[in-house]
Structures are given as C-alpha cells and as structure tokens.
C-alpha cells in the first residue's frame, strides 16, 4: 500500500466518521433545540395569557 492509497483510505475513514458520528449528533441537537424552543414558546404564551386575563379583569371592572 503506497502513500496515495493510504491517504485515500484515511479520507474514506474520516468521511465515515463524519457521516455516522457528526451528522446524527447534529440532528439530535436540532431536535433538542426544537423541543426547547417549543417549550419556551409555550411558557411565554402562558405568561402572556395570564397577564392578559389579569389586565382584562381589571379593565372589565371599570365598564
């Protein structure tokens, strides 16, 4: 096995490591961030709803 073949083998190994190691990790991170974003959005909307109801009750007392 000469130097060129060794470099080619090394490149293929790196490519395999990238495809089977890095990409699944990225996709799972993406899913994690998606869930985190949905959760934070839900919390923010709940807080907004509570503030709205408090404001609405206070305003409806005047009319």
PyMOL Python script that loads the backbone (N, CA, C, O; Angstrom):
from pymol import cmd

cmd.read_pdbstr("""\
ATOM      1  N   UNK A   1       0.851  -1.195   0.000  1.00  0.00           N
ATOM      2  CA  UNK A   1       0.000   0.000   0.000  1.00  0.00           C
ATOM      3  C   UNK A   1       0.890   1.250   0.000  1.00  0.00           C
ATOM      4  O   UNK A   1       1.627   1.493   0.956  1.00  0.00           O
ATOM      5  N   UNK A   2       0.816   2.036  -1.075  1.00  0.00           N
ATOM      6  CA  UNK A   2       1.659   3.227  -1.144  1.00  0.00           C
ATOM      7  C   UNK A   2       0.989   4.422  -0.451  1.00  0.00           C
ATOM      8  O   UNK A   2      -0.107   4.319   0.102  1.00  0.00           O
ATOM      9  N   UNK A   3       1.686   5.541  -0.505  1.00  0.00           N
ATOM     10  CA  UNK A   3       1.229   6.731   0.241  1.00  0.00           C
ATOM     11  C   UNK A   3      -0.126   7.238  -0.251  1.00  0.00           C
ATOM     12  O   UNK A   3      -0.970   7.632   0.554  1.00  0.00           O
ATOM     13  N   UNK A   4      -0.336   7.230  -1.558  1.00  0.00           N
ATOM     14  CA  UNK A   4      -1.589   7.745  -2.124  1.00  0.00           C
ATOM     15  C   UNK A   4      -2.789   6.902  -1.685  1.00  0.00           C
ATOM     16  O   UNK A   4      -3.846   7.437  -1.351  1.00  0.00           O
ATOM     17  N   UNK A   5      -2.612   5.579  -1.689  1.00  0.00           N
ATOM     18  CA  UNK A   5      -3.685   4.683  -1.248  1.00  0.00           C
ATOM     19  C   UNK A   5      -4.011   4.899   0.226  1.00  0.00           C
ATOM     20  O   UNK A   5      -5.173   4.879   0.633  1.00  0.00           O
ATOM     21  N   UNK A   6      -2.946   5.110   1.022  1.00  0.00           N
ATOM     22  CA  UNK A   6      -3.139   5.346   2.456  1.00  0.00           C
ATOM     23  C   UNK A   6      -3.933   6.631   2.700  1.00  0.00           C
ATOM     24  O   UNK A   6      -4.819   6.672   3.553  1.00  0.00           O
ATOM     25  N   UNK A   7      -3.603   7.677   1.941  1.00  0.00           N
ATOM     26  CA  UNK A   7      -4.329   8.947   2.072  1.00  0.00           C
ATOM     27  C   UNK A   7      -5.796   8.781   1.695  1.00  0.00           C
ATOM     28  O   UNK A   7      -6.683   9.340   2.340  1.00  0.00           O
ATOM     29  N   UNK A   8      -6.041   8.001   0.635  1.00  0.00           N
ATOM     30  CA  UNK A   8      -7.411   7.753   0.194  1.00  0.00           C
ATOM     31  C   UNK A   8      -8.198   7.002   1.274  1.00  0.00           C
ATOM     32  O   UNK A   8      -9.351   7.326   1.560  1.00  0.00           O
ATOM     33  N   UNK A   9      -7.549   5.991   1.867  1.00  0.00           N
ATOM     34  CA  UNK A   9      -8.178   5.200   2.926  1.00  0.00           C
ATOM     35  C   UNK A   9      -8.501   6.092   4.128  1.00  0.00           C
ATOM     36  O   UNK A   9      -9.571   5.990   4.727  1.00  0.00           O
ATOM     37  N   UNK A  10      -7.554   6.962   4.460  1.00  0.00           N
ATOM     38  CA  UNK A  10      -7.722   7.878   5.590  1.00  0.00           C
ATOM     39  C   UNK A  10      -8.900   8.825   5.352  1.00  0.00           C
ATOM     40  O   UNK A  10      -9.687   9.103   6.257  1.00  0.00           O
ATOM     41  N   UNK A  11      -9.003   9.314   4.114  1.00  0.00           N
ATOM     42  CA  UNK A  11     -10.101  10.214   3.754  1.00  0.00           C
ATOM     43  C   UNK A  11     -11.447   9.505   3.872  1.00  0.00           C
ATOM     44  O   UNK A  11     -12.410  10.077   4.383  1.00  0.00           O
ATOM     45  N   UNK A  12     -11.515   8.246   3.392  1.00  0.00           N
ATOM     46  CA  UNK A  12     -12.751   7.467   3.482  1.00  0.00           C
ATOM     47  C   UNK A  12     -13.145   7.235   4.937  1.00  0.00           C
ATOM     48  O   UNK A  12     -14.324   7.284   5.290  1.00  0.00           O
ATOM     49  N   UNK A  13     -12.136   6.981   5.777  1.00  0.00           N
ATOM     50  CA  UNK A  13     -12.386   6.765   7.207  1.00  0.00           C
ATOM     51  C   UNK A  13     -12.943   8.037   7.847  1.00  0.00           C
ATOM     52  O   UNK A  13     -13.880   7.984   8.643  1.00  0.00           O
ATOM     53  N   UNK A  14     -12.354   9.180   7.489  1.00  0.00           N
ATOM     54  CA  UNK A  14     -12.834  10.461   8.013  1.00  0.00           C
ATOM     55  C   UNK A  14     -14.265  10.732   7.560  1.00  0.00           C
ATOM     56  O   UNK A  14     -15.094  11.220   8.329  1.00  0.00           O
ATOM     57  N   UNK A  15     -14.542  10.401   6.284  1.00  0.00           N
ATOM     58  CA  UNK A  15     -15.876  10.604   5.730  1.00  0.00           C
ATOM     59  C   UNK A  15     -16.901   9.753   6.483  1.00  0.00           C
ATOM     60  O   UNK A  15     -17.993  10.220   6.807  1.00  0.00           O
ATOM     61  N   UNK A  16     -16.532   8.492   6.757  1.00  0.00           N
ATOM     62  CA  UNK A  16     -17.421   7.603   7.504  1.00  0.00           C
ATOM     63  C   UNK A  16     -17.641   8.130   8.917  1.00  0.00           C
ATOM     64  O   UNK A  16     -18.765   8.121   9.420  1.00  0.00           O
ATOM     65  N   UNK A  17     -16.568   8.589   9.555  1.00  0.00           N
ATOM     66  CA  UNK A  17     -16.673   9.119  10.914  1.00  0.00           C
ATOM     67  C   UNK A  17     -17.578  10.346  10.934  1.00  0.00           C
ATOM     68  O   UNK A  17     -18.358  10.540  11.866  1.00  0.00           O
ATOM     69  N   UNK A  18     -17.465  11.169   9.897  1.00  0.00           N
ATOM     70  CA  UNK A  18     -18.309  12.366   9.805  1.00  0.00           C
ATOM     71  C   UNK A  18     -19.774  11.988   9.629  1.00  0.00           C
ATOM     72  O   UNK A  18     -20.648  12.514  10.318  1.00  0.00           O
ATOM     73  N   UNK A  19     -20.038  11.059   8.687  1.00  0.00           N
ATOM     74  CA  UNK A  19     -21.424  10.688   8.372  1.00  0.00           C
ATOM     75  C   UNK A  19     -22.111   9.981   9.529  1.00  0.00           C
ATOM     76  O   UNK A  19     -23.284  10.236   9.805  1.00  0.00           O
ATOM     77  N   UNK A  20     -21.383   9.084  10.215  1.00  0.00           N
ATOM     78  CA  UNK A  20     -22.027   8.273  11.250  1.00  0.00           C
ATOM     79  C   UNK A  20     -21.839   8.840  12.652  1.00  0.00           C
ATOM     80  O   UNK A  20     -22.478   8.371  13.594  1.00  0.00           O
ATOM     81  N   UNK A  21     -20.982   9.833  12.808  1.00  0.00           N
ATOM     82  CA  UNK A  21     -20.771  10.424  14.127  1.00  0.00           C
ATOM     83  C   UNK A  21     -21.324  11.828  14.238  1.00  0.00           C
ATOM     84  O   UNK A  21     -22.112  12.126  15.135  1.00  0.00           O
ATOM     85  N   UNK A  22     -20.908  12.686  13.327  1.00  0.00           N
ATOM     86  CA  UNK A  22     -21.234  14.112  13.454  1.00  0.00           C
ATOM     87  C   UNK A  22     -22.672  14.422  13.064  1.00  0.00           C
ATOM     88  O   UNK A  22     -23.363  15.154  13.772  1.00  0.00           O
ATOM     89  N   UNK A  23     -23.131  13.866  11.934  1.00  0.00           N
ATOM     90  CA  UNK A  23     -24.477  14.190  11.440  1.00  0.00           C
ATOM     91  C   UNK A  23     -25.602  13.730  12.362  1.00  0.00           C
ATOM     92  O   UNK A  23     -26.513  14.516  12.621  1.00  0.00           O
ATOM     93  N   UNK A  24     -25.588  12.486  12.877  1.00  0.00           N
ATOM     94  CA  UNK A  24     -26.645  12.103  13.823  1.00  0.00           C
ATOM     95  C   UNK A  24     -26.639  12.970  15.076  1.00  0.00           C
ATOM     96  O   UNK A  24     -27.695  13.296  15.620  1.00  0.00           O
ATOM     97  N   UNK A  25     -25.429  13.345  15.536  1.00  0.00           N
ATOM     98  CA  UNK A  25     -25.321  14.217  16.702  1.00  0.00           C
ATOM     99  C   UNK A  25     -25.961  15.574  16.406  1.00  0.00           C
ATOM    100  O   UNK A  25     -26.668  16.132  17.245  1.00  0.00           O
ATOM    101  N   UNK A  26     -25.706  16.099  15.206  1.00  0.00           N
ATOM    102  CA  UNK A  26     -26.285  17.384  14.816  1.00  0.00           C
ATOM    103  C   UNK A  26     -27.807  17.304  14.765  1.00  0.00           C
ATOM    104  O   UNK A  26     -28.497  18.207  15.240  1.00  0.00           O
ATOM    105  N   UNK A  27     -28.328  16.224  14.189  1.00  0.00           N
ATOM    106  CA  UNK A  27     -29.780  16.113  14.049  1.00  0.00           C
ATOM    107  C   UNK A  27     -30.447  15.968  15.412  1.00  0.00           C
ATOM    108  O   UNK A  27     -31.526  16.516  15.639  1.00  0.00           O
ATOM    109  N   UNK A  28     -29.802  15.224  16.330  1.00  0.00           N
ATOM    110  CA  UNK A  28     -30.390  15.077  17.663  1.00  0.00           C
ATOM    111  C   UNK A  28     -30.336  16.409  18.410  1.00  0.00           C
ATOM    112  O   UNK A  28     -31.254  16.742  19.159  1.00  0.00           O
ATOM    113  N   UNK A  29     -29.264  17.166  18.205  1.00  0.00           N
ATOM    114  CA  UNK A  29     -29.171  18.500  18.807  1.00  0.00           C
ATOM    115  C   UNK A  29     -30.259  19.407  18.255  1.00  0.00           C
ATOM    116  O   UNK A  29     -30.863  20.190  18.989  1.00  0.00           O
ATOM    117  N   UNK A  30     -30.503  19.293  16.951  1.00  0.00           N
ATOM    118  CA  UNK A  30     -31.535  20.101  16.303  1.00  0.00           C
ATOM    119  C   UNK A  30     -32.904  19.796  16.900  1.00  0.00           C
ATOM    120  O   UNK A  30     -33.684  20.704  17.184  1.00  0.00           O
ATOM    121  N   UNK A  31     -33.190  18.494  17.089  1.00  0.00           N
ATOM    122  CA  UNK A  31     -34.470  18.084  17.680  1.00  0.00           C
ATOM    123  C   UNK A  31     -34.577  18.610  19.106  1.00  0.00           C
ATOM    124  O   UNK A  31     -35.636  19.069  19.534  1.00  0.00           O
ATOM    125  N   UNK A  32     -33.454  18.535  19.842  1.00  0.00           N
ATOM    126  CA  UNK A  32     -33.437  19.025  21.226  1.00  0.00           C
ATOM    127  C   UNK A  32     -33.741  20.520  21.271  1.00  0.00           C
ATOM    128  O   UNK A  32     -34.553  20.972  22.078  1.00  0.00           O
ATOM    129  N   UNK A  33     -33.078  21.287  20.392  1.00  0.00           N
ATOM    130  CA  UNK A  33     -33.323  22.726  20.361  1.00  0.00           C
ATOM    131  C   UNK A  33     -34.747  23.050  19.929  1.00  0.00           C
ATOM    132  O   UNK A  33     -35.336  24.018  20.410  1.00  0.00           O
ATOM    133  N   UNK A  34     -35.307  22.242  19.018  1.00  0.00           N
ATOM    134  CA  UNK A  34     -36.695  22.426  18.596  1.00  0.00           C
ATOM    135  C   UNK A  34     -37.647  22.257  19.772  1.00  0.00           C
ATOM    136  O   UNK A  34     -38.536  23.082  19.987  1.00  0.00           O
ATOM    137  N   UNK A  35     -37.453  21.178  20.535  1.00  0.00           N
ATOM    138  CA  UNK A  35     -38.315  20.929  21.697  1.00  0.00           C
ATOM    139  C   UNK A  35     -38.159  22.036  22.729  1.00  0.00           C
ATOM    140  O   UNK A  35     -39.131  22.495  23.329  1.00  0.00           O
ATOM    141  N   UNK A  36     -36.883  22.461  22.924  1.00  0.00           N
ATOM    142  CA  UNK A  36     -36.605  23.536  23.878  1.00  0.00           C
ATOM    143  C   UNK A  36     -37.304  24.816  23.437  1.00  0.00           C
ATOM    144  O   UNK A  36     -37.885  25.523  24.260  1.00  0.00           O
ATOM    145  N   UNK A  37     -37.250  25.114  22.148  1.00  0.00           N
ATOM    146  CA  UNK A  37     -37.909  26.299  21.605  1.00  0.00           C
ATOM    147  C   UNK A  37     -39.415  26.235  21.771  1.00  0.00           C
ATOM    148  O   UNK A  37     -40.048  27.228  22.129  1.00  0.00           O
ATOM    149  N   UNK A  38     -39.993  25.066  21.509  1.00  0.00           N
ATOM    150  CA  UNK A  38     -41.440  24.891  21.679  1.00  0.00           C
ATOM    151  C   UNK A  38     -41.832  25.081  23.138  1.00  0.00           C
ATOM    152  O   UNK A  38     -42.836  25.726  23.441  1.00  0.00           O
ATOM    153  N   UNK A  39     -41.028  24.511  24.044  1.00  0.00           N
ATOM    154  CA  UNK A  39     -41.316  24.608  25.478  1.00  0.00           C
ATOM    155  C   UNK A  39     -41.249  26.060  25.947  1.00  0.00           C
ATOM    156  O   UNK A  39     -42.132  26.530  26.666  1.00  0.00           O
ATOM    157  N   UNK A  40     -40.190  26.770  25.532  1.00  0.00           N
ATOM    158  CA  UNK A  40     -40.033  28.178  25.920  1.00  0.00           C
ATOM    159  C   UNK A  40     -41.170  29.012  25.339  1.00  0.00           C
ATOM    160  O   UNK A  40     -41.699  29.895  26.013  1.00  0.00           O
ATOM    161  N   UNK A  41     -41.548  28.736  24.094  1.00  0.00           N
ATOM    162  CA  UNK A  41     -42.669  29.444  23.471  1.00  0.00           C
ATOM    163  C   UNK A  41     -43.961  29.221  24.220  1.00  0.00           C
ATOM    164  O   UNK A  41     -44.757  30.145  24.387  1.00  0.00           O
ATOM    165  N   UNK A  42     -44.178  27.979  24.679  1.00  0.00           N
ATOM    166  CA  UNK A  42     -45.394  27.668  25.436  1.00  0.00           C
ATOM    167  C   UNK A  42     -45.406  28.420  26.762  1.00  0.00           C
ATOM    168  O   UNK A  42     -46.434  28.969  27.157  1.00  0.00           O
ATOM    169  N   UNK A  43     -44.269  28.447  27.450  1.00  0.00           N
ATOM    170  CA  UNK A  43     -44.167  29.161  28.730  1.00  0.00           C
ATOM    171  C   UNK A  43     -44.449  30.644  28.525  1.00  0.00           C
ATOM    172  O   UNK A  43     -45.195  31.250  29.295  1.00  0.00           O
ATOM    173  N   UNK A  44     -43.851  31.233  27.482  1.00  0.00           N
ATOM    174  CA  UNK A  44     -44.055  32.659  27.200  1.00  0.00           C
ATOM    175  C   UNK A  44     -45.522  32.940  26.884  1.00  0.00           C
ATOM    176  O   UNK A  44     -46.078  33.936  27.347  1.00  0.00           O
ATOM    177  N   UNK A  45     -46.149  32.065  26.097  1.00  0.00           N
ATOM    178  CA  UNK A  45     -47.562  32.286  25.754  1.00  0.00           C
ATOM    179  C   UNK A  45     -48.453  32.135  26.982  1.00  0.00           C
ATOM    180  O   UNK A  45     -49.448  32.847  27.115  1.00  0.00           O
ATOM    181  N   UNK A  46     -48.101  31.204  27.889  1.00  0.00           N
ATOM    182  CA  UNK A  46     -48.870  31.052  29.135  1.00  0.00           C
ATOM    183  C   UNK A  46     -48.763  32.302  30.000  1.00  0.00           C
ATOM    184  O   UNK A  46     -49.759  32.767  30.554  1.00  0.00           O
ATOM    185  N   UNK A  47     -47.552  32.844  30.114  1.00  0.00           N
ATOM    186  CA  UNK A  47     -47.353  34.072  30.894  1.00  0.00           C
ATOM    187  C   UNK A  47     -48.145  35.216  30.260  1.00  0.00           C
ATOM    188  O   UNK A  47     -48.786  35.999  30.961  1.00  0.00           O
ATOM    189  N   UNK A  48     -48.097  35.306  28.924  1.00  0.00           N
ATOM    190  CA  UNK A  48     -48.856  36.334  28.213  1.00  0.00           C
ATOM    191  C   UNK A  48     -50.350  36.197  28.444  1.00  0.00           C
ATOM    192  O   UNK A  48     -51.048  37.198  28.612  1.00  0.00           O
ATOM    193  N   UNK A  49     -50.852  34.955  28.454  1.00  0.00           N
ATOM    194  CA  UNK A  49     -52.279  34.718  28.689  1.00  0.00           C
ATOM    195  C   UNK A  49     -52.672  35.153  30.096  1.00  0.00           C
ATOM    196  O   UNK A  49     -53.721  35.770  30.283  1.00  0.00           O
ATOM    197  N   UNK A  50     -51.839  34.837  31.088  1.00  0.00           N
ATOM    198  CA  UNK A  50     -52.123  35.226  32.479  1.00  0.00           C
ATOM    199  C   UNK A  50     -52.157  36.742  32.603  1.00  0.00           C
ATOM    200  O   UNK A  50     -53.071  37.297  33.214  1.00  0.00           O
ATOM    201  N   UNK A  51     -51.164  37.415  32.026  1.00  0.00           N
ATOM    202  CA  UNK A  51     -51.117  38.886  32.066  1.00  0.00           C
ATOM    203  C   UNK A  51     -52.349  39.473  31.379  1.00  0.00           C
ATOM    204  O   UNK A  51     -52.945  40.432  31.869  1.00  0.00           O
ATOM    205  N   UNK A  52     -52.727  38.885  30.232  1.00  0.00           N
ATOM    206  CA  UNK A  52     -53.897  39.361  29.501  1.00  0.00           C
ATOM    207  C   UNK A  52     -55.167  39.219  30.340  1.00  0.00           C
ATOM    208  O   UNK A  52     -55.983  40.139  30.392  1.00  0.00           O
ATOM    209  N   UNK A  53     -55.338  38.057  31.002  1.00  0.00           N
ATOM    210  CA  UNK A  53     -56.544  37.839  31.812  1.00  0.00           C
ATOM    211  C   UNK A  53     -56.603  38.789  33.004  1.00  0.00           C
ATOM    212  O   UNK A  53     -57.672  39.294  33.345  1.00  0.00           O
ATOM    213  N   UNK A  54     -55.443  39.034  33.644  1.00  0.00           N
ATOM    214  CA  UNK A  54     -55.407  39.980  34.766  1.00  0.00           C
ATOM    215  C   UNK A  54     -55.794  41.371  34.271  1.00  0.00           C
ATOM    216  O   UNK A  54     -56.607  42.061  34.885  1.00  0.00           O
ATOM    217  N   UNK A  55     -55.190  41.769  33.140  1.00  0.00           N
ATOM    218  CA  UNK A  55     -55.481  43.073  32.558  1.00  0.00           C
ATOM    219  C   UNK A  55     -56.956  43.173  32.163  1.00  0.00           C
ATOM    220  O   UNK A  55     -57.602  44.191  32.409  1.00  0.00           O
ATOM    221  N   UNK A  56     -57.482  42.109  31.549  1.00  0.00           N
ATOM    222  CA  UNK A  56     -58.875  42.084  31.089  1.00  0.00           C
ATOM    223  C   UNK A  56     -59.840  42.182  32.272  1.00  0.00           C
ATOM    224  O   UNK A  56     -60.847  42.886  32.195  1.00  0.00           O
ATOM    225  N   UNK A  57     -59.536  41.479  33.359  1.00  0.00           N
ATOM    226  CA  UNK A  57     -60.397  41.541  34.549  1.00  0.00           C
ATOM    227  C   UNK A  57     -60.384  42.945  35.150  1.00  0.00           C
ATOM    228  O   UNK A  57     -61.424  43.471  35.547  1.00  0.00           O
ATOM    229  N   UNK A  58     -59.185  43.548  35.213  1.00  0.00           N
ATOM    230  CA  UNK A  58     -59.074  44.891  35.774  1.00  0.00           C
ATOM    231  C   UNK A  58     -59.807  45.910  34.910  1.00  0.00           C
ATOM    232  O   UNK A  58     -60.427  46.835  35.435  1.00  0.00           O
ATOM    233  N   UNK A  59     -59.742  45.750  33.589  1.00  0.00           N
ATOM    234  CA  UNK A  59     -60.397  46.683  32.675  1.00  0.00           C
ATOM    235  C   UNK A  59     -61.907  46.477  32.719  1.00  0.00           C
ATOM    236  O   UNK A  59     -62.665  47.446  32.684  1.00  0.00           O
ATOM    237  N   UNK A  60     -62.352  45.215  32.795  1.00  0.00           N
ATOM    238  CA  UNK A  60     -63.790  44.934  32.760  1.00  0.00           C
ATOM    239  C   UNK A  60     -64.498  45.432  34.024  1.00  0.00           C
ATOM    240  O   UNK A  60     -65.718  45.592  34.015  1.00  0.00           O
ATOM    241  N   UNK A  61     -63.760  45.679  35.105  1.00  0.00           N
ATOM    242  CA  UNK A  61     -64.370  46.215  36.323  1.00  0.00           C
ATOM    243  C   UNK A  61     -64.802  47.671  36.129  1.00  0.00           C
ATOM    244  O   UNK A  61     -65.737  48.140  36.779  1.00  0.00           O
ATOM    245  N   UNK A  62     -64.112  48.381  35.228  1.00  0.00           N
ATOM    246  CA  UNK A  62     -64.413  49.799  35.036  1.00  0.00           C
ATOM    247  C   UNK A  62     -65.653  50.012  34.175  1.00  0.00           C
ATOM    248  O   UNK A  62     -66.309  51.049  34.277  1.00  0.00           O
ATOM    249  N   UNK A  63     -65.982  49.020  33.313  1.00  0.00           N
ATOM    250  CA  UNK A  63     -67.107  49.209  32.388  1.00  0.00           C
ATOM    251  C   UNK A  63     -68.354  48.479  32.855  1.00  0.00           C
ATOM    252  O   UNK A  63     -69.388  48.536  32.190  1.00  0.00           O
TER     253      UNK A  63
END
""", "prot")
cmd.dss("prot")
cmd.show_as("cartoon", "prot")
cmd.util.cbc("prot")
cmd.orient("prot")
